Amino acid sequence: MAKLSTDRSESGEQETLVTAYRHDAHKFTGRAHEFAPETLDDIPVNQSVPYGADGDAAALSRPSDEPTQTVTTHETPYRLSLLDGASQYEPATFSKPVLKDAINELLTKADTEALHEAWLTSTVASGFNESSYYPYTSLKYHTLLVAALCDLYREGHQFEDVKLVIDPAETIIPHRTIYSGEEFTLRLDTIAHTQPAARLGSRPWRSWASVWSRLDSHPLQTNSNREEMMLDANLRRICSWSTALQYIEDFRERVK
């Protein structure tokens, strides 16, 4: 993958992005934020993300009012698959030693580009939801959305400036790429150049289907491939951003 690096070496900027990647460590255990530890192996976690990026990313995937249990039989931090409704909990993957190593990989790196790559390629983070109230959401993609918005906001951009951009599969933009697959990658940015893109809108809300439908060009072969036609049709129905991004990942894994 071609990684397009940017010059963001200032310690304050690094700390801001590190906070974005570590801010929801408590969700790996299902603890509420107010009861979560402030450190993990002496590393600060569960801190508030600057610029309101966490709240905006949450609004892209979950309702803004008081949360209510949407699946009454499911009250765990493990994500439900939108493909088949099954819990993503696997005893081998989520055993304490394996999970501890995986979480350390996602939280303890000091280099922000390494943190971005760890989250972007993680399979363990895909197994958790943003909230047990909304079990089809994805902690992995919520975190990537938070980091992307945080990176944009710290550069002075407003939400209304942000676009969803389709990039070639080999292009990874640190902190801006929010999905990486074999056929294409997706990023949040204000610059698209000649790449297909669509604005997110004037405010953060569960707008995935609307934005996906407004792209001026699509990366899926819907005229000749039945599976891609099905994927595209479902992406035009899903409103939650983290759910939709996770659905793309799950769908691709299922049809390999």
Protein Blocks (a to p, Z undefined) as FASTA:
>chain_A
ZZdddddfbfklmmmmmmmmmmmmmmmnopafklpcfbeehiaehiacehhlmmmmmmmm
pcfbdcddfblkbccfbdcdfklopafbdfklmgmklmmmmmmmmmmpmblklmmmmmmm
pmklmmpcfblklmmbcfklmmmmmmmmmmmmmnopafklpccddddfklccehkambdc
fkbccdddfbekjaccddfbjbdcdfklmmmmmpcbdfbdfklpmklmmmmmmmmmpmbl
klmmmmmmmmmmmmZZ
